[in-house]
């Protein structure tokens, strides 16, 4: 089995090269990568163009369905509240993420009654590498 978080890290590195916040995402169905992307908020002039949102859109289009309950999401940063809502709406089965986001991480909201579907969340995948990508990106901005 491929190391899917490593593919997400490669996507995050691509984002950094484009001066986007380095977050990458991968969606897997039947152990096959069906969507890979990274943040594109600057490129698209769209505050919703997070890696998770774009990956969900691509996976739904590929599978021809508005919900993808047999899919898993791998992302380099803990999803924000907007992405947690989209993950729930898409009925994604499992979410594996790298770095925790103490400030804007939305996983703590994932158990809220407002979300009908509650995927399993697993944090800390390649956490040091994912965290360092973000730290280096923002250090260069300061």
N, C-alpha and C positions, 0 to 999 in steps of 0.2 A: 504494500500500500504506500502510495506517495505521502510525503510529509506535507500535508495541505497548508499548514501554517507557514511553511517556508515559501510556498507559492504566494501567499498573502504578503509576506515580507518583501518578496521581489516586487510585488505591485506597489507596496508602500515606498520602496526605493525609487520607482518610476515617478511616483507622485512628487517626491522631494526634488527630483531633477526638473520638474515642471513648476517648481515653487508652490506646490500644493502641500497642505499639511500631510505628512507621510503616513497615511492609513491605507491599507490594502485589504481587499476582501475576496473570498473564493466561496462559491457554492458548489456542493458536491451532491450528486444523485447516483445511487447504486455504485458508489466508490469511483465515480467518474466526475472530473471537473467539468461543470457545464457553464460556469460564469466566473470570470476574473475581472477585477477592476480596482480602481483606486479613487481617492477623493478627486473631484473635478469642480469644486465650487468656484474657483477663480476662472478656470477655462470656460465654464458654462454660464458664469455670472448668475449662479443659482445656489442659494444657501441650503437647498435640500439635496445637492449633488454629492452626498456622502457616499463612500465606498459601498456601504451596506445597501443603501437605497438603489444605487445603480446595479449592484449585483443581483438584488431581488428582481428588479425590472428585467434584466437580461435572462435570468433563470426562468421567470414566468413566461417570457416570450418564447424561449427555447422549448419549454415543455407545453406551451399552448394552454396555460392554466393560470387563473388568478391566485391560486393557493398551491403551495408546494410542500405538503406535509411529510414527504419522504426525503426531504433535503436537509443538509447540514450546512451551516455557515461558519466559515473561519475568517476571523478579522483580527487585525493587529492591535486594535484598541477597543476597550470596553464600549459597547454601543451607547450613544446618547439617548435621551428619552424619545426623540422623534424616531430614531432607528428601532428602538425597542418596540414602539407601537407598530411600525411597519413589519417587523419580524413576527409579531403576534398576528397581525392581519394576514400575513402570508402563510401562517401556520407552519413555519419552519420547525423542524423536530429538535435539533440541538444547535447551540451556538458555542463555539470555542473561540476564546479571545486571548490576546497576548497581554498587553499592559492594562493595568487597572487605571481608571480615571476618577480620582477622588473628587474632582471639582464638578464634572458634568456627566459622569457615568450614570447610565439609566437602568442598570441591571437591578438595582434595589427597588425600582418601580415595577419590575416584571411580575411580581406577585399580586399587584393591585387588582381589585375586583373588576376594574374597567377593562382589563385584558381577558378576553374569553379563552384564548389559547395561551398557555404558559410553557414555552419550550424549556428544556434544560440548558443551563448556562454553566460553562466551565472556563474559569479564568486562569491566567498565569502561564499560558502556552508560550514558550520562548520569550518569557516576560522581559528578561534583561535586554535582549536584542531589540524587541519592539519598543521598549521604553527608551533605549539609547537613541534610536532613530528619531524619536520625537524630541528628546532633550537636545540633540545635536542641531536639529532643524531650528528650534526656537532660540538656542544660544546664538546661532548665526544671525538671527533677526535682531538681536539686541545690540 
